[in-house]
Amino acid sequence: MLILAGLLFWINFALMPAEPEVPVYASFEDFQPYLHQTSDTLYVVNFWATWCKPCVKELPYFDQLASKYPDQKIKVILVSLDFSENLKEQVLPFLEKIQIQSQVLILDDPNTTAWIEKVDSSWSGAIPSTVFYSKDFREFHEGDFTEETLHQTVNKLLKP
């Protein structure tokens, strides 16, 4: 009986969904390479937080981009500006609840006045904000998207 209980425990443990991996960047310099790739992939880097209602509303639109454009090179990176100490209690449960599949990371560099202008000189620091780029162009958008306006922007950027 003890062997059966142990076996059931390990089967249950093995079948549990893995917690998503969300790296934390405490310095903008460590995070900065995500903003400067030199491939022909369209990178969509969205800055958001769990406490930002417009951010939360638009996250599923960003998360669906790769599946909406399966024949295109597109990479979505969702950059949470939540505090790293809120990762386990707030961020991970939120991501699980809305079933985010895109790459997520936390940027927890408190010196925002030093790094916001490095993302884009026009950025006031408000979120949501998004950087779209590839090796040939860079576009910054401060504010939220509807599903329609996000797809219009992506369609425009994907066209040769």
N, C-alpha and C positions, 0 to 999 in steps of 0.2 A: 504494500500500500504506500509506503514511504517513497519507493522508487517511482510509482505512478504519480504521486503528488509532485515530486521533483521534476518529472518529465513534463507534466502539465504546466508547471511554472515556467520552464524554459521555452516551451512552445508558445505560451502566452507572451513572454518577453520578446521572443523573436518576431512575433507577428505585430507587435506594437509599432505604430508609425514612428519613424525617426523624427526627432525634433529638428526643424530646419536649422541649418548652419547660418548664423548671422554674424559675420566678423565685425568687430568694433575697431574703428580708427580714432585714436585719441589725438592725432595730429593731421592737419590738412596735407602736409607734405607727404605723408604715407598714403593718403587717399588720392592725391592729385593725378596719378597715372590713369585712373578711371576716366579722366576728362581729356586725355591726350593720346588716344590710340591712332595709329596711322594706317588703318586698313580701309577697304571700301565698304565695310559694314556701317549701317546707320546705327549709331549709338544714341539711345534715348535715356538720359540720366535725369530722373525726377527726384526733387527734394521735397520731403513730406514729413509729417509727424502724426502719431496716433491721436493727438489732441486737436488736430486741425480738421474741422468738418469738411471744407472743400477738398482737402487732400484725400480724406477717407472716401469721399464720394467718387473721386476720379481714379483711385487706385485700380479698380477692376478694369477700367478702360486701358490703362497702361499694361496691366498683366496679360491682357488678351492680344496685344499687338503681334507677338511672335506667331500665335496661332492664326491670326487674321491675314498674315502675309507669309504663308509657309514657303513660298518660292523666293523670298527676299532675304538678304542678309541684314538682320535687325537684331539688336541686343538691347534689352531693357535692364536698367540698373536702378533700383529703388533705394534712394539714400534717405534713411530715417534720421531726423535730427532730434529724436528722443534721447534722453540721457541714458548712458550705457547701464546705469544701475536699474533702469526700468525694463531691461531686455527680457528677463525671465517672467516677471510678473505682469507686464503690460504688452510689450511688443510681440513676443512669441505667441501668446494666446490670441492676440488680435490677428496675426498672420495666419494662424491655424483656422480661426473662425471664418475668415473670408477666403481661405484656400489660395493664397498667393503662391504662384509657381516661379515667378521671376526672381532673379538674383536680388537679395536684400542685404544691405549693410547699414551700420550705424556710424555716422560721423559725429563724434562727440568732442570736437575741438572747441573749447569755450572762447577762444580768441576770434570771434566772428568778424570783428571789424578788420582783422588782418586778412582773412581768407575769402570773404564774400566777394570783394572786387576781383579776386583772382579767378573766380568762377565766371563772372561777367561784370564789366565795369558799370553796366547800367542797373545791376541788381540792387534793390533797396534792402534786401534781406528777407522780404516777405515770402511766405510759402502758401500754396505750392508754387514751385518754379521748376523749369525744365530746360535742359541743354540738349539740343539735337546736333549731332556732328558726325562727320566722316573725315576721311583724309582731304576731301575737296571743299568742305564748307563747315560753318558753325553758325547755329542760330540759337538764340536765347529767348525764352518766353516766361515772363513773370505773370502769375495768375493761374486760375484753373481752366480746365478744358471740359467741354461736353464731349460725349463720345463722338459726335459728328465733327466737331472742330479738331479734335485730336486726329481723326482719320484724314481729314482734309489736309492738315499739316504734314502728316506722314506721307500721304499720296504725293503731295507737291515735292517733298524732299527725295522720295524714291525714284521719281521720274528723271531719266537721263538728260 
